[in-house]
Amino acid sequence: GIGDGAFNYCTALTYVSLPKATGIGDSAFSNCRALKSVSLPKATDIGGYAFRECTALTRLDISGVTDNGKLNTTIFWTAVTTNCDLILSKAVYDAAGINGGTRFFGYTWKTITYK
């Protein structure tokens, strides 16, 4: 997995694709303000503040998480989500009761889809 604070303050980081990472630690990508796209399709556990202050996000794939309990409620803390497409697992999508809406964990997203 990706350890706590692994990419914290990597201000030039714009794209992350970690197709085999299974766990994302606390604050793993915090303050990566240029980060636009994140693909973590196998991550099953995402720690607190993982995407804090990731204000440039336009695409976030966390479809590997199949249990809402494995998503810390603070993972998006102060991230700008209204320009971001969120991709969840069908299980999390259904458990959250999204039903075609754009709200998830108290945030409004550009789109929310599942796979």
ZICORMO-V241112 format. One record per helix or strand of 3 or more residues. SS is the DSSP state (h for helix, s for strand). FROM is the first residue (numbers start at 1). TO is the last residue. If there is no record, write none. Layout:
BEGIN
ss & from & to
SS & FROM & TO
SS & FROM & TO
END
This chain:
BEGIN
ss & from & to
s & 15 & 17
s & 37 & 39
s & 59 & 61
h & 68 & 70
s & 85 & 88
h & 90 & 95
s & 111 & 114
END
